[in-house]
Amino acid sequence: CQETAKMKKPLVFIHFTHILRPQGVSGQNASGNTYGPVMIDIYSYFDYRKLLKDLYDDRKKKNPNFSYRFITRRAGFSSAGFITKILQGKSNISLKTALNLCAVFKLKKYETEFFELLVQFNQARTQAEKKHYFEKLLSIRKSKVKTLEESQYKLFSQWYYLAIREIL
């Protein structure tokens, strides 16, 4: 009986702030729910315009009705051309506009904070400001995100996979 008690492994609980699906993974989970193609890893960006373009393209693939006009209405812009000017680098955005865009793309709290920092980093006027925001971006990237390999993602995608593994 004592040997059995020694052989039991303690249960391990793992908490991930964010788990990102590896590039190219899509399909169905065990419940039969589909998940979209590749989730955008916003923490890999240093240019908010490129991120906005990729977010737009990703949403457009999933929903052909998603458009610049839709963003314009949801974000409260006066012209659909404003989005084009932002993406082309002809217009900057305020932090309020950044928050509105985060709401349109349904970014989570940490993703919104990262996006705000991206905007500030890209619009910084001095080298000292750029360095300050760059360091903040790096600290968020290191502490908030854990990108998994495809095999790791599959292991953590269902709670019972780890439970079964612990039993074996």
N, C-alpha and C positions, 0 to 999 in steps of 0.2 A: 504494500500500500504506500510505503514511503517512496519507493522507486517511481511509482506512477505520479506522485505529487511532484517529484523532482523533474520528471520528463515533460510535464505540461509547460507550454510556452505561455508567457503573459500575453494578454490581448494588447494590441498596439492600435492606438487611434491616431489617425493622420489627418491634419487639417491643412488644406490648401486654400490660399486666398483666391487664386485664379488657376484654373487648369485650361490650357489652350489645346485645342485639337491640332494635331500635327498637320502640316501641309498635305492636302489631297485626301484626307480621310472624310468619308461621307457614307451614308447608308442608313441603317435602322438600328435602334438599340433593342434590348431584349423585350421591351414592352411593345415593340412594333412601331414606335413613334419615329418619324424620320427627322434627321437633323440635316441642316443645310450643308452645302459643300464646305469650303474652307472658311473658318472663322478668321477675321482679320485680327492680327496681333498688333494692336495700336501702339504697344510699347516698343516696337521696333522702329518707329518713325522719328525723324528729327525735323520734318517739314509738314506743317499742318495742312498745307494745300494738297500735297501728295496724299496725305491720309484722307482728307475730305473726298478727293477724287476716287480713291480706292473704296471708301465706304459707299459712295454713290454708285459706283460700278457694281459692287457686291449686292446692294439692295435692288438695283435695276435688273440684275440677273434673276433674282428671286421673285421680283414683282415688276413686270413690264410697265405697269401704270405709274411706277415711281418716277418722278420727273423733277426738273429744276422748278417748275411751277408749283409742284407739291411742296417742295422745300421752302419756296418763297412764301406761300400761304402759311405754312406751319411756323416758320421762323419770324414772320411778321415783316418781311422785306417789302419794299414798294415795287421792285422790278425783278423779274426773273433773270435779267441781264446782270444783276449784282452778283449772283453766284458765279457766273462765267468770269466776271472781272476778278473775283476772289481767286478762283482757280488759276487764272492766267497771271496772277501776281500784280494786277493793275490796281487792286483795292485791298486795303488792310481791313481787319475786323476788330471791333471792340470786344472787351471781355463779356459784355452783355450779349452781343451777337454770338460769341463763342458758346455761351451757355444755351442760347436758343438752338444753335446747331446740334449741340449735344443732346438736347431734348428730342429733336427731330430724328436723330440716329439712335435714340434710346441707349445712350452710353451710361454705364454704371458710375457710381460715385468716384471710384479711383480713376476710371477712364476719363471722366469729366475733368478731374484735377489735372491729370496728365495732359489732356488737350489744352486746358488753359495755360499750362506751363509752356507747351509747344508754341502757342500763339505769342506769349510773352518772349520766348526765346527767339522766334523768327522776327519779331518786331523790335527787338532791343537795339538801341541806337549806339551804345558804347560797348567796347570790348569787355569792360568790367561787368556790365549788365548781362551780356551774352554768357560770360563765364559763370556768373551766378545762376542763371536759369539752366545752363547746361549741367552744372553739378546737381541741381535739384532733379532734373530729368533722369540723370544717371542713378541717383539714389532711389527714385521710384522704380526704375526699371529693375534694379537689383533686388529690391525688397518685396515687390508685389507680384512678380510673375514667375511662374515655373513652367517652361515649355517642356512637354513630354514627347518622347519617341512614340511611335504608333503602338508598339506593344505595351508600353507603360500606360498610355491612354486607355487602351482596351481593358487593362487590369483594373484601373480605377473608375471605369465608366459605370460599373454596377457595384453596389455595396457588398453583395453576397460573394463576389469573386474573391475578395480578401478573406471573408469569413471561411469559405471553403478551403482556401489556401492555408489558413492557419490551422484548420482541423487536420489537414494532411500532414 
